Amino acid sequence: AHTQEWGLPSTHTANTVCLVLYVMIWALRFDGLSNTLILWSIVGIAWCILVSYGRLYLGMHSPVDIFAGFVLGVGLALLWSICDGLVDWLLIQMSNAALTQLGAATAILAIY
């Protein structure tokens, strides 16, 4: 049987906002502000809006769910943009980085 899930927050919104915002932050950090970044930012923001609207249109979420997903996505993108350099450095320093990544991914999936 197919089950539908409604819930707070909208993880579709959180995922798209987090991805788009992190890529924008990363590109801004390494390439600076450019016309290409502005164009792709507009495309990314439009994608976020379409995904969020789609969840509302299908009746899967309320506006509060969408807003909570937006806040969660922004928070995760900002947190990761702060921590990504440290995580990269730690993985480079470790002699068994691949095994550590596999263990961390497995643990995160188990918790989820």
N, C-alpha and C positions, 0 to 999 in steps of 0.2 A: 504494500500500500504506500502511496505517496503522501507524505506528511508535509504540511506547510508550517513554516515558523514565522511568527511575528515576534518582534522583540525590540527592546531598548538596549543598546542603540542600533541603528541601522549599520550593519557591518559592511554592506556594499558601499555606503557613503563613506564610512571610515577608511576603507581600503583605498578607494579612488582618491580621496582627499590626501591621505598620507602619501601615496605614491606620487601624485602630481606635485605636491608641495615639496617633498624631499628632492625630487628631480630638479625642481626649480631652484631650490637652495643650493644643491650640488653644482648645477650649471652656473649659477651666479658666483659661487665661490671660486670656481676654476676658470671660467671664461669671461666673467664680468657681464654687465648689461649690454645686450646686443639686440639688433632687430630680430634675429633668429630666435633668441630666448623669449622676446616679447610675443612673437607669433606663436611659438609652441606653448607658451603660458596661456594664451587666449584659447588655444585648442584644448589644453588640459582642463582649464576652468569650465569650458563648455561641456566637456566630457563629464566632469563632476556634476554639473547642473543637470545634464540629461539622465545620468544614473539616479540621482536623487529624485528627480521628477518621475522617472519610471517607477520607482518604489512607491511613490505616492499614488500615481495613476493606477497601478495594479492593486492598490489597497493593502499592500503588505506593511506599510508603516504610516505613522502619523507625522505631522510636522515636528513634533517634539522628538521622535525617534531620529529623524533626519538631522535635526540640530545637534542632538547628542552624538550622533555618528560624526558630524562635522567637527565638533569639539574634540572628540577622541582622535580623529585623524590628524588634526592640527597638532595636538599634544604629542602623539607618537612620532610624527615627522620632526618636530622640534627636538624631542628627546633623542631620537636617532641621529639627527644632524650634529648634536653635541657629542654623542658617544661614539660615532663611527670611526673617528681617528684613533681613539684608544683601543677599540676592538681590533682594528686593522693592525695596530702596533703589537698588541698582545699575540695575535695569531702569527705574525711574522716572527716574533721572538721564540715561539714555542717550536720544539723539534717535532712534535706529533700533532701539528695543527689540524690535519685532515681527520684524525681520530677524534680530536676534541670537538670539531665542528659536527661530526656525525653523532657524537654523544649528546651534545647540546641540542641538536635538532630532534633527536629521539626523545629527550627529556621534555622538550617543549610540546611535542606532539602528544606525549603521554599525559601531560598536565591538561592539555586542551581537551 
